[in-house]
Amino acid sequence: MNTEAEPLDVEQKTEVKIQDTSFDTFIQKTLSYNPHADVELIRKAFNLAKDAHKGQLRESGEAYFIHPYSVALILTDLKADSATLCAALLHDIVEESNISVDKIKKEFGEEIAELVEGVTKIMGIQYETKEEYKAENLRKILLATAKDIRVILIKLADRLHNMRTIKYFRPDKQRRIAQETLDIYAPIAHKLGIRFIKGELEDLSLKALDPEAYKLLRNRIAEKRVEREKKTAEFIKVIKDRLKEHNIEADIEGRAKYFYSIYQKMKKEGKDFNEIYDLIAIRIIVKTIPECYAALGMVHELYKPIPRRFKDYISVPKANGYQSLHTSVVGDHGKIIEIQIRTNDMHLIADEGIAAHWRYKGTEK
């Protein structure tokens, strides 16, 4: 049981240092989810990228290789296949060195070469008219340009690492990149259902665009942490005990909210922080679809449901494949509880989106 229901603080993310870019560390993480990964092929890509970027520096003054390494590391969180990890390690060498796509094809095969070329093409897209530069059109162009969805996933990981290190850019460049991230890349992550990338991109953008609002949210949330964790634990225990009485095994956890989603809700609904944040959000994960509906019934027996707040995304999934039951109920002392109920498979897709469907493809047998 996890009672953690606090927003995910992007300032807690630690930057990768050059001494951390160990092949052994990287491949151990890869093998932990994919024991059939092509270790030697990934090692070859790792070494080529390290050599190609030797002597090159990032805006931070640190070795450039930290960037492709970090991009590939982000993709291990999506359990990417060997070809995708190789392409992530190599994604900048065509632009930043004298190594050609043909050489990559010769050394690594057509699949990896096409992924690298796809990322290179996206980076080189030119927008000739104001109409083309509109965010909606840019998103369509990016998605249409990539023949393989893995190209988009590499680009999202690339943008995420650039956002994590955005503080090294000039303030005007930070704002431009952050706005572009909010307009283009976060919506693409949402469209593909990759919640953790979308959420972190939005929070990092908020921090760059409105640092005062970000700091205020961070401080207010820290003030309420202990009280909220206590109340969340109480609600979880009541619900878990009821499910256990009916022989339903469930993982119940506090559901972390992102800073940007709180910020947007405050602006959209014209409410202050306490009105928006003064609720409990939990997620119930069970084994089967019938258990989802059974759990919903028990929650509604325990607490009064709020009218028009029930959504059945199991019967009618969202366009990005997301499935869950959503309900809001009134708990003790008038406290509102937002609840999501889903199976383990639904939970995987809710967090990883389309990436959950392509893991182990390519070089794996």
Order of alpha helices (4+ residues) and beta strands (2+ residues): alpha-alpha-alpha-alpha-alpha-alpha-alpha-alpha-alpha-alpha-alpha-alpha-alpha-alpha-beta-alpha-alpha-beta-alpha-beta-beta-beta-beta-alpha-alpha
